[in-house]
Amino acid sequence: MVYTAEAWDNKVAYLVKEEEDRGYFETSRTGIVYLDAMLQVRNLNREAERIFGLERSRVIGRGAGDVFRHCGDEFNKAFSLAENDEFFAANVKLQAQDQATFVHVDSLRLYDADGGACGIIIIVQDISAVRATLKQIQTTQMLMSLGELAAGVVHHVRAPLTTVGGYLQFMVNRLEDDRCTVGREVLETLLREVSHINNVVKELVMFAKPPVRKEPGVDVNKVAEEALRLVFREMGGEDVAIDKQLIGNLPTLTADANLLKQALVNVCQNALEAMPEHGVLRVRSWLHAELQMLVVTVADTGAGVEPHVLARAFEPFFSTKLDRTGLGLPTAHRIVAEHGGFINISSDERRGTKVSIYLPIVDDRARQLPTAHQQLLNLQ
């Protein structure tokens, strides 16, 4: 049998007497397959028989490529280790007996007492139930989000519609000979309420599906400069100082410059609103060499955001300000995600809030991020 913990620590495994742990081998809830140096099936336990839909008596002594042909190319990599590879790990979808099974596969090269390679051990864990549970959780979260989204739309549209309907009814009641005279203030109120509804709808459309039109050669520093000018022109911010450190000669992006500018505008607006009297708005850009991504950070010196509020930063229609729709950051998040990037927010009551926008240099939505950063992205 193989002592798995030691094998993982040393990234190699040594084969000892199987009889010592035969009881564990047969009753384990983990599938175990032994292949010899010729990649022929030497043994497999009951759980492996169940997972792969095989009968031990029919596969012992046969080549692994033949036995596991139905499992697909991804699983077959488990026993196709390159000369210098000691182990392999992956999540794989298996199709056995007209049923899909999702498994986590680990394989390690085996060595005998003299240090010679003598085979491969494949350890398979059925994660179908875990995956189904996670999918159910995701579905529940999606339905909850849709409910909150619908409630937000109702909240922001019902009030102005009530006002418009009330004034129209008032005007109908005053009709005389199909004529009605109303004051200018009534018409201006109606126009304001209709404009508010229109703005909510536009923001909602932008959040739901931003119209991305990517073009090569987008300079992220130029986009940041234009966003800052637009924000300060619209919001003032005369008492807020700007501290810019935009690194020159950064790689250009294949992106929608207008949408990226909108995302930065939304982030900068939040930062300015966090400093109503005075403060410093710090904007940075640089190249993250490990991730091959450009990073733009916007930091304020405001009072910071409480953890329970920070956790809901990307929820649509969630806002601590009564005069805001709460679609600014969610829309920015959606735009950045459409470009294959992600946003990370950190906050401290002593240092303020920092929003970091990560944008991939290579326009490839299928490209893989390192595990730690992919997990960070999934938490957003």
N, C-alpha and C positions, 0 to 999 in steps of 0.2 A: 504494500500500500504506500501511498505518498503522503507525507506530512505536509499538508497544503500551506500552513502558515509559514513554515520554514522555507518552503519553495518560493513563496512570494517574496519573502525578505531577501533571499539570495538570487532570485530570478532564475533559479534552476531547480530541478527536482531529482532526487535519487531514489531508485526503486529498491525496496526491501521486501520482506516476505509478505505476500498478500494475506496469508492465513491469519496474521496477527489482527487484522482489522476487517475480516470478512463480514462480520456482523454489521458493522457500520456501512460497509460497501453495499450490502443488499437492502438495508432499511433506510438509507439516506434519502431525504427529500430533494437532493441535488443529483442530477444526472451525471454519471461518470463513465467515460469511455477510454479504454487503453488501446493505443496503437503501437505496434512494434516498430523496429527500425525500418522495415520494408513498407510501413504504413498499412499494414494489415490489421484488422480488428482482432485484438487479443481477448478483450472482455468488455462488457458493459453491464451496468446494474439495472434493476427493475425500473427505476425512474427514467433512465435513458431509453429503455424499451418503450415506455409509455409516451414520452415526449416525441420520439422519432417514429412511433408506430412500427417498431421492428420486433422480431422474435430472435432472441439471443442464439438459439440453436441454428438459425438460418444464416447468420452473418459472421459467426466466429470463423476466422481464417480468410475471410474475403477482403479485398482491397477497399480502403476507406472511400476512394473516389467512386467506386461502384455502389457501395452500401448507402452513401449519403448523397448520391447524385440528385435525388429529389429535393434536397434541402437548399439548393441554389449556390451560386458562386460565392456569395458573401460568407456563408457558413463554411464552405470548402477552404477558405483562407485559413481556417483554424488548424488544419493539418498540412497546409502548404507553406509552412514557415520557410523563409529564406535562410540561407546558410548561416548568416550572422544573427538571425532573430531567435530570441530565447522564449518569447511568449507573445500571445495575441489576445486581444479583448475587443468585443463588439456586441451591440444589440442587433439581433437578427429576427426576421419574420420567417417562420418555417411553415410549409404547407404539407401536412401529413394527414392522410385519410380524409381528404376533403374538408379539413379544418385548419384554420390559421392559428399558429401558436407563436407568441412573442417570447424570445428567450435572451438571456445574457450569457455569452459564451466566453470562457477563458481557456486558453490552451497553453501548455508549458512543455518544453522539450525535456525529456527524461534522460538521466545519466546513470550508468551503473557504478559500482564501487571503484572501478578503475578510471572513472571520468570519461568513459566513452559514451556517445549518444546511443541510446537503446530504444527510443520511441518517443511517443507524445501522449500526454494525458489531456483529455478534453473535459472540462467541467461546465455543465449546462444548468442554468437556473430558469425555471418557468416563471416569467414575469407578466403573464397574460392578465392575471387577476389584478395586479398592481396597476398595469396600464389601463385596464378597464375602469378602475376606481379613479385614477387621475383624469381620465377622459370624462367621467361623470362629474367630477368636481369642476372641470373646465366648462362643461355644458351648463352646470348650475350657476357658475360665476357669470357666464355670458348672458343667461336669462336674467340674472339680477341686474347686470349692467344695462340690458335693454329696458328693464323696468324703470331704472333710475333715469335713463335717457328720455324715455317717454314722459316721466314725471317732470323732468326739466323743461321739455318742450311745452308741456301744458302750462307750467308755471309762468314761463316767459312770454307765451302767446295769449293766454286767456285774458290777462289783465288789460292789455291794449285792445283786444277784440271786444271786451266788455265796454270799454270807453267808446270805441267807434260805434258799436251797436246802439249804445244809449243815446249818443248824439244824433244818429240817423233816425231813431225812433222819435226823438224830440222834434226833428225837422219834419218828419212825416205828419206828426200831430198838428203842426202849425201850417200845413199846406192850405192854401186858399186859392181856388182856381188854378190848381197845379203849379202854384208859385209859393216859394218860401224864401224869406229874408232872414239871413243869419249873420251874426257878427264875425269879423275877421278872426277874432281869437278862437272861435269855434272851429273854423276851417284850419287854422294853424295847429290846433290840438289834434284834429283828425290826421293831418299830415305827419305830425310827430309820432303818433301811435302807429300809423302804417309804416313809417320809416323804421321804427323800432322792430316791428315784425319782420320787415325785409332784412334788416341787419342780422337778426337771429337766424333766419333761414339761410342767409349767405354763409354765416359762420358754421352752421350745422352741415351744410353741403361741403364746405372746405374740410371739416373734420371727418365727415363720412367717406369722402373720396376726393382727395385733392387732385386736380387735373395736372398731373406731372408731365412736363415736356422737357426732357433732358437734352442738354447740349454740351459738347466738349469744351474745355478751356475755361471753366468757371474759376475765378480767383476768389477764394474764400475771404481773403482780407478786404477786397473791394466790396464784397457782399456785406461784411460786418460794418465797414465805414458807411455804406448807404443806409443800413438799418439804423445806425446811431443817429445819423442826420435826420432821418424821418421821425424817429421817436422824439428827439428833442424839439423838432419843429412842431410836432403835434401836442406834446405834453409840457413843454417848457423845461423845467428842471434846471433853472438858472442857479439854484443853490447847490447843485450836485456837480462835483468835479469828475472829469473823465480821466482815467489812468489806462492808457492803451499800450500794449506790448504785442504788436502783431509781427511775427517773425517773417522776414522777407524770403523770397525765392522758394516758397512752398509749392509743392506739386499742384497742378490744377485738377479740377474735378469734372467728371461728366455728370451734370446735375441741372436742375431747374433753378436758376439763379433767383427768380422772383419768389418761388416758394421758400427757398432757404432764407431769403431776406424777410419774408413774412414770419417764419419761425423765429428768427433772431429778434424781430420787432416785438413779437409776443413775449419773449423771454425778457427783453430789456424793459418793456412796459411794466412787467411784474417787479423787476428790480427797482425801477424808479418809484413805483407806488409803495415799496417797502421803506423808502427814505423820503417821507413827505416834506421834511424841513431842510435837511442838509445831509451830505454823505459823499461817498466816493463810489463811482461805478467803474469797476475794473474789468477790462476786456483783454483776453489773451488768445493767441493762436499759436499752435506749434504742430510738429509732426511726431506722432507716436510711432516710432520705428518698429517696435515689436508687433503691433497690431496692423501696421501699414494703414493708419487712419490719420486724418487731420482732426485736430481737436480745437474747438472754440469754447472758451469759458466766459461766463458773465457772472460777476460776483458783486454783491452789494454790501454795504456796511449797516444794514438795517437791524431790526431787533431779532431776526431769525424766525424760523417757523417751528412750531411745536410738532413733536413726532407724529401725533395722531392726524395732524393736518398734512404733514409731509407725505404720509402714506397714501393720501387721497389726491395728491397733486395732479395726477393724470386722469382723474374721473371727470367725465363731461358734466357740465353744469354745477360742479362743486366749486364754491367760492366763498371766501370769508367777507367779501365786499358786496353790499346790497345792490350796487349799481353796475355789477359785472355779470356777464352770462356764465363765466366759468369755463369757457371754451378755448382760452388763450393757450395754456400749457398743453391740454390734450391735442389741440390742433398742431402745435409745434412738434409734439411727440410723434404724431401721425405722419407729418411731413418728413421728419428725419428717418422714421422707419421705412417710408417709401423709397428713401435713398439708400437703404441697407445699413443705416447707422442706428445709434441709440443715444438716449439722454440719461445722465446720472445727476441726481440732486443731493447735495449735502447741506446741512444747516447747523448753525451754532449761535446761541443767543448772544455770545460775546463777539462773534466774527461776522455774523450775517449769513446770507445764503449764497451758495455757488451752484450754478447750473453748467454742466459740461456736456457739450454736443460732440459726438464722435461720428465722423463721416468717412466711409471707405474711399481710398484712393482708386481702387480697381472697381469698376462698375460691374460687379458680379454678385447677384443676390444669393447665389448658391454657395458662395465661398464660406469656409468654415472659420469661425472665430475660435481662439483658444478657449478651453472649457470654462475657466474661471470667468472670463469676460462674457461668454455666452450665458452663463448662469446669471450674471449681473443684468444682462439684457432682458432675460426672462422675468426678472423681478419687477421690471418697470411697469 
